[in-house]
Amino acid sequence: MSPRAACRLESLGFTPIYDYVAGLADWTANGLPTEGRLASVLRAGDVVRQDTPTCRLTERLGDAQERARAAGQNVCVVTTENGVVLGRIRGEALEGDADMSVESVMEAGPTTIRPDIPLKEYMEHMRAMRVGSILVTTSTGRLLGILYRQDAEEKLGSSTTT
Amino acid sequence: MPTDISRERVQELVAEGAQLVDVRPDAEFQGQHIAGAIFLPPKSLDAAATASTLDRNRAVVVY
């Protein structure tokens, strides 16, 4: 929608015109201020851990292991140079032979969610499905980080007691 | 052609005085919008509405 609006404003003589295509989802994912009726609703993007270790398809499993260890997490997300999610390595797969290729051990096409999903509803879904964590990406597939159910439960718990 | 920009660039431009314009439908704007954004839905993007809402001498960022 915004590309058309940007072109329309340009045709009306406004210049310069810039288009923030990533928009509100990207803004909220980074904890920046918003206003409106639903601005105070907690969303997935509010509790995303952004220090997620990543690796490239062409790297060795050893590289992924090293980054996961340094970040203190049991996961490494496989992305393109531009940060688009291709896969994930976790659990036993992350403990394999360091000389294996990332591509040969990764779990391809992991489920992802967008950062503007309301946290409470999604946390209930995670609990029902016994999901401990989920990748959060922009609508273009670029990794924002990982949402851990434990973080979501703590955040929702603290928001109801304060 | 309008330029696609990053969040960091949005923040810089707004700090320099750019006008941030939300062009999504009314319900979405009322629900949640970037703090300080001006509401200007697609159907209002005509000469009269923009002339009364926006300053031609300042940059415009839409989302």
Backbone of each chain as ProteinMPNN parsed JSONL, in Angstrom:
{"seq_chain_A": "MSPRAACRLESLGFTPIYDYVAGLADWTANGLPTEGRLASVLRAGDVVRQDTPTCRLTERLGDAQERARAAGQNVCVVTTENGVVLGRIRGEALEGDADMSVESVMEAGPTTIRPDIPLKEYMEHMRAMRVGSILVTTSTGRLLGILYRQDAEEKLGSSTTT", "coords_chain_A": {"N_chain_A": [[0.821, -1.202, 0.0], [1.926, 1.252, 0.826], [3.899, 1.865, -1.203], [2.335, 2.69, -3.404], [1.02, 4.885, -2.333], [3.193, 6.511, -1.834], [4.078, 7.072, -4.422], [1.849, 8.438, -5.325], [1.881, 10.737, -3.699], [4.203, 11.845, -4.623], [3.467, 12.45, -7.195], [1.793, 14.51, -6.635], [3.462, 16.503, -6.136], [5.058, 16.522, -3.883], [8.221, 16.384, -2.399], [11.429, 15.534, -1.039], [10.273, 12.097, -1.23], [9.988, 9.34, 0.874], [9.832, 5.809, 1.418], [8.837, 3.725, 3.904], [8.883, 0.671, 3.835], [9.002, -1.655, 5.412], [7.661, -0.875, 7.667], [5.145, -0.681, 10.341], [5.335, -3.226, 11.635], [8.059, -3.8, 11.669], [8.936, -1.633, 13.123], [7.679, -1.958, 15.654], [8.838, -4.352, 16.346], [11.27, -3.632, 17.171], [10.942, -2.356, 19.471], [10.163, 0.322, 19.465], [8.451, 3.494, 20.011], [4.848, 3.558, 19.99], [1.431, 4.568, 19.264], [-2.132, 4.58, 19.983], [-5.184, 2.6, 20.208], [-4.521, -0.116, 20.589], [-1.935, -0.056, 21.313], [-0.766, -0.695, 23.721], [-0.939, -3.404, 23.938], [0.774, -6.39, 24.445], [3.131, -7.771, 22.199], [4.504, -10.313, 19.994], [6.937, -9.335, 19.058], [7.783, -7.785, 21.168], [9.14, -9.318, 23.007], [11.151, -10.611, 21.755], [14.269, -12.235, 21.477], [17.108, -10.751, 20.393], [19.68, -11.485, 20.055], [20.348, -13.659, 18.481], [22.213, -16.445, 17.402], [23.642, -16.864, 14.158], [24.238, -18.565, 11.011], [25.744, -19.362, 7.788], [24.656, -21.177, 4.877], [26.834, -22.391, 3.597], [28.725, -22.759, 5.505], [30.595, -24.561, 8.101], [29.428, -27.024, 10.432], [30.758, -26.738, 12.77], [31.234, -23.972, 12.933], [28.692, -23.011, 13.444], [28.219, -24.242, 15.897], [30.111, -23.011, 17.502], [29.218, -20.325, 17.521], [26.687, -20.604, 18.674], [27.379, -21.5, 21.189], [28.842, -19.312, 22.146], [26.797, -17.467, 22.344], [25.314, -18.567, 24.264], [23.159, -20.187, 23.698], [21.033, -22.891, 22.522], [20.821, -23.171, 19.795], [21.19, -22.426, 16.298], [20.572, -20.252, 13.734], [20.045, -20.619, 10.292], [20.798, -18.461, 7.75], [20.462, -16.287, 4.84], [22.897, -14.042, 3.359], [21.576, -11.654, 3.623], [20.02, -12.027, 5.807], [17.712, -13.551, 5.574], [15.678, -16.205, 6.591], [16.645, -19.573, 6.256], [16.879, -22.02, 7.443], [17.263, -24.063, 10.432], [19.343, -25.092, 13.147], [19.422, -27.263, 15.784], [19.292, -28.843, 19.066], [20.126, -32.306, 18.965], [21.183, -32.238, 16.411], [22.838, -30.081, 16.467], [24.939, -30.976, 17.831], [26.529, -32.537, 16.306], [29.223, -33.833, 14.148], [31.794, -31.519, 13.793], [32.842, -30.981, 11.296], [30.913, -31.386, 9.419], [28.655, -30.102, 6.902], [26.713, -27.122, 7.25], [24.416, -27.083, 5.724], [23.827, -29.8, 5.401], [22.897, -30.67, 7.836], [20.903, -29.035, 8.739], [17.556, -28.109, 9.733], [15.21, -27.659, 7.443], [13.249, -24.827, 6.383], [11.903, -23.815, 8.862], [9.107, -23.153, 11.08], [7.812, -19.855, 11.222], [6.93, -16.718, 12.787], [5.227, -13.507, 12.676], [6.27, -10.326, 14.047], [4.179, -8.775, 15.042], [2.136, -10.272, 16.107], [-0.299, -10.789, 18.627], [0.9, -11.298, 21.888], [-0.183, -12.749, 24.094], [-2.222, -14.509, 23.129], [-0.656, -15.992, 21.386], [1.212, -17.154, 23.042], [-0.396, -18.887, 24.488], [-1.054, -20.656, 22.505], [1.48, -21.724, 21.989], [1.916, -23.021, 24.377], [-0.137, -24.942, 24.388], [0.648, -26.44, 22.188], [3.004, -27.342, 23.008], [5.375, -25.967, 22.404], [8.534, -24.631, 22.651], [10.0, -22.532, 21.664], [10.111, -20.089, 19.01], [10.804, -18.903, 15.732], [11.066, -15.492, 14.819], [10.224, -13.412, 12.212], [10.481, -10.776, 9.727], [7.911, -9.7, 7.394], [9.099, -10.197, 5.037], [10.686, -12.315, 5.481], [13.047, -11.956, 6.848], [15.236, -12.528, 9.526], [14.337, -11.668, 12.834], [14.652, -12.52, 15.392], [14.459, -14.8, 18.213], [11.569, -16.024, 19.798], [11.07, -17.011, 23.003], [9.103, -19.245, 24.87], [9.199, -19.192, 27.622], [10.182, -16.623, 28.172], [8.023, -15.168, 27.226], [5.999, -15.956, 28.973], [6.989, -14.979, 31.375], [7.059, -12.23, 30.855], [4.347, -11.663, 30.354], [3.337, -12.394, 32.797], [4.54, -10.514, 34.508], [3.437, -8.21, 33.489], [0.822, -8.347, 34.278], [0.922, -8.129, 36.945], [1.961, -5.701, 37.523]], "CA_chain_A": [[0.0, 0.0, 0.0], [2.72, 2.483, 0.918], [4.553, 2.277, -2.458], [1.388, 3.438, -4.234], [0.8, 6.184, -1.69], [4.406, 7.308, -2.026], [4.059, 7.554, -5.813], [0.765, 9.437, -5.43], [2.355, 11.991, -3.096], [5.216, 12.391, -5.518], [2.746, 13.044, -8.338], [1.172, 15.752, -6.151], [4.511, 17.515, -6.031], [5.843, 16.455, -2.642], [9.554, 15.832, -2.618], [11.579, 14.119, -1.374], [9.361, 11.12, -0.626], [10.63, 8.086, 1.258], [8.865, 4.758, 1.721], [9.281, 2.788, 4.946], [8.108, -0.516, 3.454], [8.944, -2.615, 6.528], [6.531, -0.34, 8.423], [4.858, -0.817, 11.77], [5.814, -4.508, 12.188], [9.489, -3.64, 11.906], [9.061, -0.614, 14.174], [7.324, -2.549, 16.95], [9.788, -5.434, 16.648], [12.463, -3.045, 17.759], [10.564, -1.713, 20.721], [10.044, 1.775, 19.317], [7.148, 3.944, 20.534], [3.635, 3.615, 19.166], [0.239, 5.123, 19.891], [-3.364, 3.966, 19.495], [-5.978, 1.764, 21.113], [-3.886, -1.402, 20.874], [-0.483, 0.141, 21.449], [-0.244, -1.28, 24.956], [-1.034, -4.862, 23.885], [2.086, -7.005, 24.237], [3.219, -8.526, 20.95], [5.661, -11.207, 19.9], [8.146, -8.54, 18.87], [8.197, -7.139, 22.416], [9.993, -10.19, 23.826], [12.091, -11.336, 20.899], [15.702, -12.111, 21.789], [17.723, -10.389, 19.123], [21.079, -11.933, 20.006], [20.289, -15.016, 17.941], [23.363, -16.828, 16.562], [23.282, -17.261, 12.79], [25.312, -19.08, 10.158], [25.387, -19.448, 6.37], [24.53, -22.536, 4.332], [28.114, -22.942, 3.15], [29.674, -22.89, 6.619], [30.7, -25.852, 8.772], [28.639, -27.133, 11.663], [31.606, -26.216, 13.84], [31.027, -22.521, 13.032], [27.388, -22.832, 14.099], [28.374, -24.653, 17.301], [30.885, -21.964, 18.184], [28.367, -19.135, 17.735], [25.621, -20.937, 19.622], [28.021, -21.562, 22.51], [29.181, -17.939, 22.549], [25.562, -16.748, 22.669], [24.655, -19.266, 25.376], [21.876, -20.73, 23.239], [21.159, -24.217, 21.925], [20.282, -23.069, 18.445], [21.83, -21.513, 15.367], [19.645, -20.082, 12.613], [20.726, -20.52, 9.001], [20.204, -17.365, 6.973], [21.223, -15.76, 3.708], [23.69, -12.859, 3.735], [20.641, -10.574, 3.96], [19.271, -12.339, 7.018], [16.477, -14.305, 5.325], [15.783, -17.522, 7.226], [16.628, -20.759, 5.392], [16.761, -23.219, 8.253], [17.634, -23.966, 11.85], [20.056, -26.252, 13.699], [19.264, -27.274, 17.249], [19.257, -30.17, 19.677], [21.17, -33.275, 18.595], [21.815, -31.834, 15.147], [23.866, -29.089, 16.778], [26.046, -31.65, 18.519], [27.19, -33.453, 15.371], [30.624, -33.642, 13.753], [32.043, -30.12, 13.437], [33.23, -30.84, 9.89], [29.77, -31.532, 8.514], [28.199, -28.799, 6.409], [25.477, -26.608, 7.84], [23.3, -27.472, 4.859], [23.488, -31.216, 5.537], [22.292, -30.983, 9.142], [19.86, -28.084, 9.163], [16.131, -28.401, 9.585], [14.834, -26.638, 6.455], [11.924, -24.206, 6.438], [11.237, -23.822, 10.173], [7.948, -22.264, 11.226], [8.136, -18.507, 11.703], [5.769, -15.837, 12.997], [5.524, -12.085, 12.511], [6.418, -9.704, 15.364], [3.0, -8.057, 15.533], [1.134, -11.208, 16.655], [-0.511, -10.552, 20.069], [1.694, -12.259, 22.647], [-0.971, -13.603, 25.0], [-2.836, -15.576, 22.338], [0.351, -16.872, 20.813], [1.821, -17.905, 24.129], [-1.327, -19.977, 24.796], [-0.881, -21.626, 21.414], [2.764, -22.406, 22.217], [1.753, -23.907, 25.531], [-0.972, -26.063, 23.951], [1.394, -27.253, 21.213], [4.279, -27.664, 23.667], [6.467, -25.356, 21.643], [9.343, -23.844, 23.58], [10.52, -21.328, 21.027], [9.685, -19.907, 17.62], [11.548, -17.835, 15.059], [10.264, -14.327, 14.451], [10.8, -12.757, 11.04], [9.676, -9.752, 9.063], [7.059, -10.293, 6.358], [9.957, -10.581, 3.918], [11.449, -13.499, 5.865], [14.32, -11.608, 7.49], [15.223, -12.905, 10.947], [14.385, -10.641, 13.879], [15.167, -13.166, 16.59], [13.703, -15.961, 18.702], [10.651, -15.832, 20.915], [11.042, -18.16, 23.907], [7.85, -19.267, 25.626], [9.486, -18.803, 29.004], [10.255, -15.158, 28.194], [6.657, -14.662, 27.021], [5.245, -16.181, 30.21], [7.498, -14.046, 32.395], [6.648, -10.874, 30.481], [2.898, -11.552, 30.567], [3.128, -12.463, 34.244], [4.925, -9.243, 35.127], [2.566, -7.125, 33.032], [-0.462, -8.411, 34.968], [1.106, -7.847, 38.367], [2.406, -4.32, 37.725]], "C_chain_A": [[0.863, 1.263, 0.0], [3.467, 2.833, -0.367], [3.62, 3.091, -3.36], [1.159, 4.836, -3.66], [2.01, 7.095, -1.902], [4.44, 7.885, -3.44], [2.989, 8.631, -5.996], [1.222, 10.78, -4.86], [3.403, 12.658, -3.991], [4.533, 13.077, -6.699], [2.054, 14.344, -7.942], [2.223, 16.829, -5.873], [5.315, 17.505, -4.746], [7.187, 15.808, -2.94], [10.505, 16.348, -1.534], [10.581, 13.246, -0.629], [10.152, 9.849, -0.329], [9.553, 7.087, 1.648], [9.464, 3.787, 2.744], [8.451, 1.511, 4.766], [7.962, -1.5, 4.619], [7.899, -2.193, 7.563], [6.403, -0.674, 9.901], [5.403, -2.12, 12.374], [7.298, -4.418, 12.538], [9.725, -2.676, 13.07], [8.802, -1.237, 15.547], [8.301, -3.656, 17.338], [11.039, -4.908, 17.311], [12.147, -2.178, 18.969], [10.43, -0.204, 20.645], [8.616, 2.222, 19.642], [6.007, 3.978, 19.514], [2.506, 4.24, 19.971], [-0.971, 4.389, 19.332], [-3.971, 3.025, 20.517], [-5.254, 0.485, 21.524], [-2.387, -1.29, 21.141], [0.084, -0.536, 22.687], [-0.33, -2.806, 24.975], [0.36, -5.434, 23.63], [2.063, -7.863, 22.979], [4.493, -9.364, 20.928], [6.961, -10.41, 19.816], [8.662, -7.897, 20.151], [9.141, -8.01, 23.244], [10.973, -11.016, 22.989], [13.521, -11.134, 21.387], [16.428, -11.879, 20.473], [19.175, -10.845, 18.993], [21.183, -13.357, 19.458], [21.518, -15.342, 17.096], [22.901, -17.277, 15.175], [24.502, -17.803, 12.055], [24.797, -19.151, 8.719], [25.358, -20.92, 5.951], [25.873, -23.196, 4.065], [29.122, -23.126, 4.282], [29.669, -24.316, 7.187], [29.84, -25.843, 10.029], [29.442, -26.56, 12.834], [31.438, -24.709, 14.031], [29.725, -22.23, 13.79], [27.492, -23.162, 15.585], [29.074, -23.565, 18.111], [30.014, -20.745, 18.499], [27.248, -19.408, 18.74], [26.185, -20.933, 21.045], [28.297, -20.146, 23.019], [27.937, -17.158, 22.979], [24.819, -17.401, 23.834], [23.297, -19.819, 24.979], [22.101, -22.078, 22.556], [20.604, -24.244, 20.506], [21.164, -22.159, 17.604], [20.918, -21.452, 14.138], [20.442, -19.886, 11.325], [20.023, -19.456, 8.166], [21.056, -17.065, 5.737], [22.065, -14.594, 4.227], [22.795, -11.717, 4.194], [19.77, -10.886, 5.164], [17.977, -13.094, 6.799], [16.657, -15.742, 5.827], [15.665, -18.666, 6.207], [16.409, -22.024, 6.211], [17.211, -22.981, 9.679], [18.388, -25.228, 12.245], [19.902, -26.183, 15.211], [19.292, -28.708, 17.752], [20.42, -31.046, 19.244], [21.908, -32.855, 17.336], [22.96, -30.863, 15.398], [25.095, -29.727, 17.445], [26.83, -32.602, 17.619], [28.648, -33.112, 15.113], [30.838, -32.224, 13.221], [32.383, -29.918, 11.964], [32.072, -31.03, 8.913], [29.326, -30.141, 8.055], [26.892, -28.42, 7.102], [24.285, -27.121, 7.05], [22.86, -28.916, 5.098], [22.781, -31.537, 6.856], [21.11, -30.083, 9.505], [18.45, -28.622, 8.926], [15.632, -27.287, 8.653], [13.432, -26.092, 6.715], [11.241, -24.241, 7.786], [10.058, -22.849, 10.202], [8.408, -20.915, 11.756], [6.841, -17.745, 11.949], [6.21, -14.397, 12.798], [5.546, -11.414, 13.898], [5.156, -9.025, 15.901], [1.887, -8.98, 16.025], [0.955, -10.91, 18.151], [0.111, -11.683, 20.898], [0.852, -13.243, 23.456], [-1.567, -14.796, 24.242], [-1.772, -16.538, 21.817], [1.025, -17.73, 21.872], [0.922, -19.094, 24.506], [-1.219, -21.075, 23.739], [0.414, -22.43, 21.616], [2.641, -23.418, 23.354], [0.963, -25.151, 25.121], [-0.203, -27.005, 23.026], [2.738, -27.719, 21.771], [5.474, -27.192, 22.853], [7.233, -24.446, 22.594], [9.864, -22.547, 22.993], [10.07, -21.279, 19.575], [10.504, -18.761, 17.01], [10.59, -16.706, 14.674], [10.965, -13.63, 13.287], [9.909, -11.611, 10.574], [8.813, -10.45, 8.017], [7.876, -10.699, 5.144], [10.886, -11.743, 4.289], [12.765, -13.221, 6.567], [14.225, -11.863, 8.995], [15.268, -11.683, 11.863], [14.937, -11.232, 15.167], [14.306, -14.364, 16.967], [12.801, -15.546, 19.849], [10.651, -17.118, 21.731], [9.767, -18.091, 24.745], [8.077, -18.815, 27.071], [9.55, -17.277, 29.147], [8.85, -14.563, 28.104], [5.855, -14.807, 28.315], [5.685, -15.214, 31.299], [7.007, -12.626, 32.117], [5.156, -10.674, 30.747], [2.582, -11.586, 32.055], [3.433, -11.142, 34.908], [3.997, -8.127, 34.706], [1.218, -7.17, 33.727], [-0.308, -8.079, 36.448], [1.566, -6.411, 38.62], [1.329, -3.347, 37.301]], "O_chain_A": [[0.58, 2.219, -0.722], [3.665, 4.021, -0.621], [4.044, 4.053, -3.999], [1.111, 5.827, -4.388], [1.864, 8.297, -2.123], [4.791, 9.05, -3.632], [3.188, 9.605, -6.721], [0.984, 11.829, -5.458], [3.466, 13.883, -4.091], [4.961, 14.141, -7.147], [1.76, 15.183, -8.794], [1.896, 17.929, -5.429], [6.161, 18.373, -4.533], [7.265, 14.804, -3.648], [10.392, 17.509, -1.142], [10.105, 13.598, 0.45], [10.891, 9.35, -1.178], [8.493, 7.465, 2.147], [10.464, 3.12, 2.479], [7.451, 1.302, 5.453], [6.905, -2.108, 4.786], [7.323, -3.035, 8.252], [7.384, -0.913, 10.604], [5.883, -2.116, 13.508], [7.73, -4.905, 13.583], [10.612, -2.89, 13.896], [9.59, -1.07, 16.478], [8.561, -3.871, 18.522], [11.782, -5.661, 17.94], [12.969, -1.382, 19.424], [10.569, 0.481, 21.659], [7.681, 1.426, 19.559], [6.18, 4.367, 18.358], [2.605, 4.416, 21.186], [-0.867, 3.667, 18.34], [-3.366, 2.701, 21.539], [-5.359, 0.05, 22.67], [-1.67, -2.29, 21.189], [1.257, -0.908, 22.719], [0.147, -3.439, 25.917], [1.046, -5.007, 22.702], [1.102, -8.589, 22.725], [5.417, -9.161, 21.716], [7.962, -10.773, 20.434], [9.827, -7.508, 20.229], [9.867, -7.495, 24.095], [11.546, -11.995, 23.468], [13.937, -10.011, 21.674], [16.369, -12.702, 19.559], [19.819, -10.626, 17.967], [22.003, -14.153, 19.916], [21.839, -14.599, 16.168], [21.899, -17.979, 15.038], [25.644, -17.534, 12.429], [23.6, -19.023, 8.458], [25.959, -21.781, 6.594], [26.041, -24.398, 4.275], [30.238, -23.592, 4.055], [28.852, -25.154, 6.804], [29.565, -24.792, 10.607], [28.882, -25.978, 13.763], [31.491, -24.218, 15.159], [29.659, -21.345, 14.642], [26.932, -22.461, 16.428], [28.687, -23.246, 19.235], [30.065, -20.203, 19.603], [26.908, -18.548, 19.553], [25.556, -20.432, 21.977], [28.02, -19.826, 24.175], [28.005, -16.299, 23.859], [23.828, -16.867, 24.33], [22.39, -19.912, 25.806], [23.195, -22.375, 22.078], [19.994, -25.225, 20.081], [21.803, -21.242, 18.12], [20.545, -22.483, 13.579], [21.385, -19.096, 11.274], [18.822, -19.536, 7.909], [22.193, -17.519, 5.608], [21.956, -14.209, 5.391], [23.184, -10.911, 5.039], [18.882, -10.107, 5.509], [17.207, -13.269, 7.743], [17.653, -16.401, 5.528], [14.725, -18.721, 5.414], [15.818, -22.989, 5.725], [17.5, -21.854, 10.082], [18.102, -26.311, 11.734], [20.215, -25.169, 15.835], [19.313, -29.658, 16.97], [21.559, -30.588, 19.164], [23.11, -33.086, 17.205], [23.93, -30.823, 14.64], [26.14, -29.095, 17.596], [27.674, -33.367, 18.085], [29.229, -32.238, 15.756], [30.14, -31.786, 12.307], [32.232, -28.816, 11.437], [32.243, -30.85, 7.707], [29.582, -29.14, 8.723], [26.09, -29.273, 7.482], [23.277, -27.538, 7.621], [21.672, -29.23, 5.011], [22.132, -32.577, 6.969], [20.4, -30.35, 10.475], [18.204, -29.456, 8.055], [15.63, -26.114, 9.028], [12.551, -26.801, 7.201], [10.087, -24.662, 7.863], [10.015, -21.868, 9.46], [9.277, -20.837, 12.623], [5.793, -18.079, 11.396], [7.404, -14.098, 12.756], [4.897, -11.901, 14.824], [5.076, -8.73, 17.094], [0.793, -8.505, 16.332], [1.945, -10.789, 18.873], [-0.123, -12.863, 20.639], [1.15, -14.437, 23.492], [-1.429, -15.944, 24.664], [-1.971, -17.753, 21.812], [1.364, -18.888, 21.627], [1.42, -20.179, 24.807], [-1.285, -22.264, 24.048], [0.439, -23.648, 21.437], [3.191, -24.518, 23.293], [1.339, -26.273, 25.459], [-0.384, -28.221, 23.077], [3.506, -28.4, 21.092], [6.445, -27.921, 22.648], [6.645, -23.594, 23.26], [10.136, -21.586, 23.713], [9.698, -22.295, 18.99], [10.846, -17.79, 17.685], [9.456, -16.945, 14.258], [12.149, -13.301, 13.367], [8.749, -11.495, 10.971], [8.964, -11.649, 7.78], [7.4, -11.465, 4.306], [11.765, -12.112, 3.51], [13.523, -14.148, 6.851], [13.26, -11.465, 9.646], [16.104, -10.792, 11.705], [15.603, -10.545, 15.942], [13.532, -14.874, 16.158], [13.211, -14.815, 20.751], [10.284, -18.181, 21.232], [9.399, -17.035, 25.26], [7.235, -18.137, 27.658], [9.039, -16.712, 30.115], [8.52, -13.599, 28.795], [5.123, -13.898, 28.705], [4.861, -14.693, 32.051], [6.593, -11.911, 33.03], [4.747, -9.65, 31.295], [1.676, -10.897, 32.522], [2.682, -10.688, 35.771], [3.779, -7.186, 35.47], [0.522, -6.156, 33.776], [-1.291, -7.782, 37.128], [1.57, -5.943, 39.759], [1.52, -2.135, 37.397]]}, "seq_chain_B": "MPTDISRERVQELVAEGAQLVDVRPDAEFQGQHIAGAIFLPPKSLDAAATASTLDRNRAVVVY", "coords_chain_B": {"N_chain_B": [[11.252, 7.957, -8.517], [10.01, 6.958, -5.335], [12.112, 6.354, -2.473], [12.953, 3.321, -0.884], [13.345, 2.932, 2.528], [15.266, 2.262, 5.548], [14.5, 1.468, 9.018], [16.265, 2.832, 10.712], [16.982, 4.987, 9.116], [14.509, 6.217, 8.879], [14.192, 7.169, 11.47], [16.293, 9.009, 11.583], [15.519, 10.853, 9.588], [13.068, 11.793, 10.587], [13.958, 12.998, 12.89], [15.263, 15.06, 11.725], [13.197, 16.569, 10.877], [11.364, 15.525, 9.051], [8.125, 14.562, 7.771], [6.1, 12.061, 9.028], [4.029, 9.753, 7.61], [1.107, 7.88, 7.916], [-0.371, 5.625, 5.878], [-2.195, 3.626, 6.0], [-5.371, 1.822, 6.304], [-8.132, 3.326, 8.18], [-8.999, 1.789, 10.515], [-6.74, 0.314, 11.152], [-4.889, 2.309, 11.698], [-6.106, 3.544, 13.924], [-5.949, 1.453, 15.707], [-3.152, 0.901, 16.13], [-0.291, 2.855, 15.701], [2.772, 4.361, 14.499], [4.364, 6.398, 16.848], [3.479, 9.766, 16.741], [2.848, 9.829, 14.06], [1.229, 11.048, 11.083], [-2.105, 10.769, 10.041], [-3.18, 9.709, 6.967], [-5.12, 8.379, 4.889], [-5.2, 6.247, 1.898], [-7.413, 6.997, 0.268], [-7.616, 9.653, 0.792], [-5.624, 10.923, -0.457], [-5.407, 13.408, -2.082], [-5.096, 16.551, -3.837], [-6.22, 18.654, -2.275], [-6.548, 17.618, 0.376], [-3.943, 16.864, 1.044], [-2.65, 19.275, 0.864], [-3.654, 20.663, 3.019], [-2.773, 19.193, 5.121], [-0.082, 18.418, 4.96], [3.297, 19.693, 4.871], [4.841, 21.236, 2.249], [7.464, 21.897, 2.177], [8.973, 20.164, 3.595], [10.505, 16.954, 3.991], [8.874, 13.801, 3.235], [7.864, 10.824, 4.776], [6.435, 7.775, 4.135], [4.397, 5.062, 5.342]], "CA_chain_B": [[10.693, 6.88, -7.686], [10.29, 7.062, -3.896], [13.174, 5.464, -2.017], [12.638, 2.438, 0.245], [14.352, 3.214, 3.559], [15.302, 1.433, 6.758], [14.019, 2.056, 10.276], [17.256, 3.806, 11.201], [16.882, 6.185, 8.265], [13.252, 6.876, 9.262], [14.446, 7.909, 12.706], [17.138, 10.164, 11.258], [14.742, 11.836, 8.824], [12.076, 12.412, 11.481], [14.717, 13.894, 13.775], [15.633, 16.242, 10.921], [11.994, 17.333, 10.574], [10.488, 14.911, 8.043], [6.759, 14.239, 8.19], [5.866, 10.621, 8.943], [2.624, 9.639, 7.221], [0.534, 6.533, 7.945], [-1.341, 5.552, 4.778], [-3.003, 2.421, 6.136], [-6.787, 2.13, 6.57], [-8.49, 3.956, 9.446], [-9.043, 0.852, 11.652], [-5.369, -0.056, 11.509], [-4.265, 3.481, 12.319], [-6.687, 3.719, 15.261], [-5.459, 0.366, 16.545], [-1.758, 1.164, 16.52], [0.529, 3.535, 14.695], [4.035, 4.899, 14.995], [4.136, 7.624, 17.626], [3.672, 11.023, 16.03], [2.517, 9.725, 12.629], [0.059, 11.77, 10.567], [-2.993, 9.827, 9.365], [-3.606, 10.164, 5.644], [-5.418, 7.131, 4.168], [-5.067, 6.349, 0.435], [-8.527, 7.712, -0.364], [-7.486, 11.101, 1.059], [-4.408, 11.445, -1.087], [-5.687, 14.32, -3.185], [-4.404, 17.834, -3.696], [-6.779, 19.474, -1.193], [-6.261, 17.034, 1.689], [-2.511, 16.897, 1.338], [-2.246, 20.675, 1.033], [-4.015, 21.138, 4.354], [-2.192, 18.328, 6.149], [1.372, 18.28, 4.866], [4.122, 20.855, 4.541], [5.584, 20.941, 1.016], [8.884, 22.215, 2.323], [9.646, 19.151, 4.412], [10.489, 15.588, 3.427], [7.751, 12.965, 3.666], [8.115, 9.38, 4.882], [5.16, 7.059, 4.264], [4.424, 3.632, 5.665]], "C_chain_B": [[11.015, 7.113, -6.202], [11.311, 6.015, -3.471], [12.708, 4.632, -0.821], [13.735, 2.63, 1.297], [14.192, 2.321, 4.787], [14.73, 2.207, 7.952], [14.978, 3.126, 10.792], [17.166, 5.117, 10.424], [15.584, 6.945, 8.579], [13.501, 7.753, 10.491], [15.295, 9.159, 12.448], [16.32, 11.263, 10.58], [13.727, 12.556, 9.713], [12.78, 13.386, 12.425], [15.109, 15.175, 13.043], [14.409, 17.041, 10.492], [11.077, 16.75, 9.518], [9.115, 14.599, 8.64], [6.524, 12.757, 7.965], [4.376, 10.411, 8.714], [2.178, 8.181, 7.181], [-0.562, 6.467, 6.888], [-2.173, 4.262, 4.83], [-4.465, 2.798, 6.409], [-7.016, 2.638, 8.002], [-8.417, 2.996, 10.652], [-7.628, 0.474, 12.101], [-4.658, 1.105, 12.198], [-4.781, 3.652, 13.744], [-6.164, 2.656, 16.22], [-4.05, 0.632, 17.045], [-1.03, 1.838, 15.368], [1.809, 4.05, 15.332], [3.772, 6.233, 15.682], [4.446, 8.86, 16.789], [3.292, 10.992, 14.563], [1.252, 10.524, 12.298], [-0.792, 10.762, 9.807], [-3.477, 10.409, 8.045], [-3.886, 8.921, 4.791], [-5.392, 7.329, 2.658], [-6.183, 7.157, -0.229], [-8.446, 9.225, -0.157], [-6.281, 11.711, 0.358], [-4.754, 12.272, -2.327], [-5.042, 15.668, -2.877], [-4.9, 18.627, -2.491], [-6.37, 18.941, 0.182], [-4.775, 17.126, 2.03], [-2.034, 18.331, 1.583], [-2.549, 21.167, 2.442], [-3.324, 20.338, 5.461], [-0.669, 18.345, 6.158], [2.06, 19.582, 4.448], [4.989, 20.501, 3.326], [7.089, 21.175, 1.146], [9.665, 21.207, 3.159], [9.509, 17.777, 3.763], [9.309, 14.802, 3.993], [8.193, 11.494, 3.675], [6.762, 8.701, 5.027], [5.401, 5.617, 4.701], [3.01, 3.112, 5.704]], "O_chain_B": [[12.153, 7.428, -5.853], [11.369, 4.925, -4.039], [12.143, 5.165, 0.134], [14.919, 2.505, 0.987], [13.144, 1.719, 5.022], [14.512, 3.417, 7.894], [14.555, 4.187, 11.25], [17.26, 6.204, 10.993], [15.564, 8.175, 8.549], [13.084, 8.909, 10.547], [15.048, 10.221, 13.018], [16.409, 12.437, 10.939], [13.547, 13.769, 9.609], [12.262, 14.463, 12.721], [15.265, 16.233, 13.653], [14.54, 18.067, 9.825], [10.108, 17.398, 9.12], [8.972, 14.401, 9.847], [6.719, 12.248, 6.861], [3.553, 10.839, 9.523], [2.785, 7.351, 6.504], [-1.567, 7.17, 6.987], [-2.776, 3.86, 3.835], [-4.764, 3.954, 6.709], [-6.205, 2.409, 8.9], [-7.845, 3.342, 11.686], [-7.365, 0.335, 13.295], [-3.916, 0.908, 13.16], [-3.999, 3.877, 14.668], [-5.959, 2.925, 17.403], [-3.792, 0.59, 18.248], [-1.149, 1.432, 14.212], [1.91, 4.16, 16.554], [3.051, 7.085, 15.162], [5.524, 8.984, 16.208], [3.395, 12.01, 13.879], [0.341, 10.655, 13.116], [-0.265, 9.982, 9.013], [-4.104, 11.467, 8.011], [-3.011, 8.457, 4.06], [-5.543, 8.453, 2.18], [-5.935, 7.91, -1.171], [-9.123, 9.988, -0.846], [-5.962, 12.883, 0.562], [-4.441, 11.895, -3.457], [-4.513, 15.885, -1.787], [-4.098, 19.21, -1.762], [-5.909, 19.692, 1.041], [-4.403, 17.428, 3.164], [-1.141, 18.574, 2.395], [-1.811, 21.98, 2.999], [-3.299, 20.77, 6.614], [-0.042, 18.295, 7.216], [1.481, 20.434, 3.774], [5.783, 19.562, 3.383], [7.877, 20.707, 0.325], [10.861, 21.373, 3.399], [8.526, 17.486, 3.081], [8.812, 15.095, 5.081], [8.801, 10.998, 2.727], [6.013, 9.017, 5.951], [6.461, 5.041, 4.46], [2.796, 1.927, 5.959]]}, "name": "protein", "num_of_chains": 2, "seq": "MSPRAACRLESLGFTPIYDYVAGLADWTANGLPTEGRLASVLRAGDVVRQDTPTCRLTERLGDAQERARAAGQNVCVVTTENGVVLGRIRGEALEGDADMSVESVMEAGPTTIRPDIPLKEYMEHMRAMRVGSILVTTSTGRLLGILYRQDAEEKLGSSTTTMPTDISRERVQELVAEGAQLVDVRPDAEFQGQHIAGAIFLPPKSLDAAATASTLDRNRAVVVY"}
